[in-house]
Amino acid sequence: MAKDRIIRINDNLKKEIATYIQNSNLKDDLGFLSVNHVDTSRDLSGAKVFISSFQTDKTNDELVGILNDNS
């Protein structure tokens, strides 16, 4: 039962993060960015977001830094 809840939370976070990136001015800085997976902790205190990017001249560290600054 709790496992199903975490899966739903992960899916909802994935959709919300992707929508935020798409509708914000970040998409100009990030190029084409895809949110692949979200892994939320059991107590909901944190989450790991897995992304992939195309058509950008920024390194992975720069992309993660931009996303963390806007989190």
Sequence and secondary structure as in RCSB ss.txt:
>XXXX:A:sequence
MAKDRIIRINDNLKKEIATYIQNSNLKDDLGFLSVNHVDTSRDLSGAKVFISSFQTDKTNDELVGILNDNS
>XXXX:A:secstr
 HHHHHHHHHHHHHHHHHHHHHHSTHHHHH EEEEEEEEE TTSS EEEEEEEES  S HHHHHHHHHHT 
